[in-house]
C-alpha cells in the first residue's frame, strides 16, 4: 500500500513538477515469487518500477517485469540489477534504456524500441541488443555468460566483440577482458562458470510465464542423470512372415488304419512267441526237421564226453596195444651201439683203468 501511494504521488508529480525525474515510473512487476525487493522494500505483482531503482531477489526469488515499450526482464534467484537510465519519447518506444547487472541470472526479451536504444552493462563487458531474446549470468567475481535464444546480439569488452547469430550460441567473458568464441551452450559452459544453477531458465530449475518461454536449448536433458533419462523410442520391427507349410510325410502302413497291413509291413514284434524266422534257427530247435549226427552235440550222450578216436589206446578195449607201449625200463637198452654202454654193463669185456671211477 505504501509503494502504491508513493507511485500515485510520483505520477502526479511527474505531470506537473520537474522533480519527478528522480522517481520516474518505467514499468511494473508482472510476477513476484517468494522474496523480491525494490530499494529495500518487498514487492508484489503490479507494483511500479522506477528509474534508478535497485531490484534484488532472494536465493529462491523470481521477478518478472514489463517496461513501458513492452520490453520484458526476468530476474532469477540471488540477483541484483539497477535501472540506470531510462528515456521515454512519449510514444510506445524508448530513446534509451540502460541496465546495470551486478550479479545473478536474467532473461531479456526486446520490446518495440530500436535496437540501439538498449544497453546492458556487466562487470565483464557490454551486451548489445538487436531485437532479440537471450539469457545472461553474472558471477560474484564478474565472470559473465550470455546465451542467445532469438535474433542476434553482441558482447564487447575492451574493444573486442563477439557476434552471436545462431540460436543457443554462448560466450563467456571474464573481468580481465577475455572473451571465448561463440559455441553451443552445454554442460561445459556451466562447469566453466563453476555453478550448475547459473542458467536456471534453461535448465528448468525456474519456470517463467507471460510469454517469456523461448525453449531451453536442451540443456535440461544434458544435465539429467543417465539413469533418469527416458530411453529413445525404438521402432517396432515389422511382423515376421508366417512359416511355410510343412511338407506332408507319408506314414508307414502300420501307422495308417485305412491301409491293410502286409507281411512286409508287419514287424517281428507282432509275433511275441517268434523272435526270428524258422530259417534262422538251428536244426535241433526245429521240430519239423530231422536231426543229423552233425547237428547232434556231444552233450546228447551224457556217458560219453569225447569220441573214441580221442581216447588213448590203453583206454580202448577194442584196440590192441602196440609193442612200443610195453615198458622197457627192466631190460637193457639194445638199440644203442655197444660203445655207448659202460663196461660194467658188458660182461664180455674186462674193465680197464680208464673205465674205473676214481673212487676205486
Secondary structure, DSSP 8 states (H G I E B T S, - for coil): -HHHHHHHHHHHHHHH-GGGGGG-EEEEEEEEES-EEETTEE--TT-EEETT-EEEE-TT-EEEEEETTS-EEEE-TT-EEEEEEEEE-SSSSEEEEEEEEEEEEEEEE--SS-GGGEEEEETTEEEEEEEEEEEEEE-TTS-EEEEEEEEEEEEEETTEEEEE-STTEEEEE-TTS-B---EE--HHHHHHHT-TTTTHHHHTSS---SS-----TTHHHHHS-GGGS-----------------------GGG-TTS---TTT--GGGSTT-SS-GGGS-GGG-TTS---TTTS-GGGSTT-SS-GGGS-GGG-TTS---GGGS--TTS---SS-GGGS-GGG-TTS---TTTS-TT-
